[in-house]
Amino acid sequence: MSTFTIHTPDSAPEGSRKSLEALEQNVGFIPNLAATIGGSPVALDAFVAMQSALRRSSLTPAEREIVGITVSRENGSAYSMAAHSTFAERVGLPAEEIAALRDGATLADERHEALHAFTAELLRSSGRVSPDSLLAAGYTAEQALEVVTQVAFTSMANFAAGVADTPVDAAFEAYAWAAA
């Protein structure tokens, strides 16, 4: 028996219902991960607030998904890898870049590779990484901080999915993944 419930707006704690309804309007459905996080109004509010703030990022949606896939691979999150790979396809990231990210390979696009490498090193070094290579690739200091924010958001999702053993949604199954 699982300790975690995949909630609906009707089954969720009162404090989570509005956030789940808003998420359903933004995404078109309530992903299993958000429905699980909905078991804690505090956790769901933090999740939704970070997601909403990141929509205002100066990083492109494709760049945000590069960070999301990189973080999910580094953290070994099957759920988030499937979700971010699906979202990357939807925002037009080329299939060969999605495949390279999922495999941990080098990206052919130098700017995207700088973002990917910075993100991976940010995680591996627990945040003790110079932004020089990212800045040299044309990103700004503001964007480096937005990468940190995307890393935090995606890590939260990775950790929640791992703790709850959240099943991958049917919408993400085409990109099912298992850590090596």
N, C-alpha and C positions, 0 to 999 in steps of 0.2 A: 504494500500500500504506500502510495506516495505521500509525502508530507506537504507537497505543494499542489494547489488547485489551479487549473487553467480556467480563469474566471470569465464570466460574461458581465456586462454592466449590471445585470440583475443579481448575480451571485456575489459580486465583489463587495468588499466593505464600503459603507456609505461614502467615505472619503475618497474612494477610487473611481466612483461611477462616472463623474463628469469627465475626468481625464481619459478614461477608456472610451467614452462616447466621442470625445474630441479626437482621439487617436483614430478611431474608426472613420471619422469624417476626413481626416488628413490622408490616411493611407488607403482607405476603401474597405478595410477589414481590420480586425484586431489580431495581430500576430500572437502566436502562442506565448512568446516571450513576454510581451507587454501584458497579456492576460494573466500570466503567472506573477509578474512583478506587481500586478494589481492587488495581490494579497496584502500588500503593505502600502497604504496611502502615501506615506513618507517617501518610500522608494519610487513609487510610480510618479509622484509629483517631481522628484529630482530627475528621473528619466525623461519625462515629457518636457521639463524646463530646458534641459540640456539639448534635447532634440530640436526644440523650437528655436533656441538661441543659435544653433549651428545652421539653421536655414538662412540666417543672415550673414553667414561667413563669406568672406571674399574669395575663399577657395571655391572652385567650381564643384558642382555635384560629382563629376567624375573624379576630381582630386580628393574629395571627401571619401569616396568609395575606395580609392587607392589606399588611403589611410585605414579605412575600415577593414579591408581584406588583409592588409599587412598585419594589423593588430590581431585580427582573428586567427591568422596563421601562427603568429608568434605565441599566442595564448592557447593554441590548440582547440579552438572553439568550433565544433562542427556546426552548431546551430547558426552562429553569426557568420561563419564562412559561407554557408548556403544563402543566407539572407543578403549579405553584402555583395556576393557575386551576382545575385539576381538583380539587385538595385543597380550595380555597375553596368550590367547589360542594358537595363532600362534607360540609363542616362547616356548611353552611347559609347561607353568605354569599349575599345576594340576587343574582340574575342581573344586575340593573341596576347593582349596585355592581361586580361582576366586570367587566362591559363598560366601565364608566367608568374603572376602574383600568387596564384593558388599553389604553384610549384616552388615558390621561393626563388625564382630565377630572376636574372637581371632584365630590366625593361629596355627595349630598344629606344624609346623616347627618353632623351637625356634629362629633360625637366621632370618627367614622371619618375624616372629612376632616382633622381636626387631626393624627391619627396618620399619615395618608398624606402630608400636607404636611411634617410634621417629618421623616419618613423620607426624602423626596425631597431636602429641604434638607440633611439630614445627609450624604448622598452628594455633593451638588453642592458643599458647602462643605468637604469632607474632614474632617467632624466639628466644624467651628467654627460651631456653631449653638446658640442659646439654647433651652432647653426650656420657656420661659415659655408659649408657646401650647399646648404639650402638657399642661403642668400645669394651665393654665386650663381645659382641656377635661375635667379630672377624673382624669387619669393621675397617677401618683406618680413620685417621683424613681427609685424602684426599677424601675418600668416603663420609664422612659426608658433606663435601663441595659440592660434586657431587649430594648428595641428595638435598641440598639447591638449586642447579641449576635446578634439575629436578622439584622440587616444583615450582620454579619461571616459568619455561617453561609451566608446566601443568596449573598453575594458570592463565597464560596469555591466554592459550587456553580456559580454563573454562570461564574467564571473557568475552573474545571476543564472544564465543558461546552464552553466556547469553545476552549480549548487542544486538547482531544481531538476536537472536532467531533462530539460525542456525538449519535447519532440519537435522536429523540423516540420513546418507548415507545408501543406500540399503545394502552395504557391512557390515554395523555394526548393522543392524536391529535385528539380532538374540539375541543381548545383549541390546535391548532397556531397559530403566530403568527410573523410576521416583523417585524423592526424597520423602521420607516419610512425 
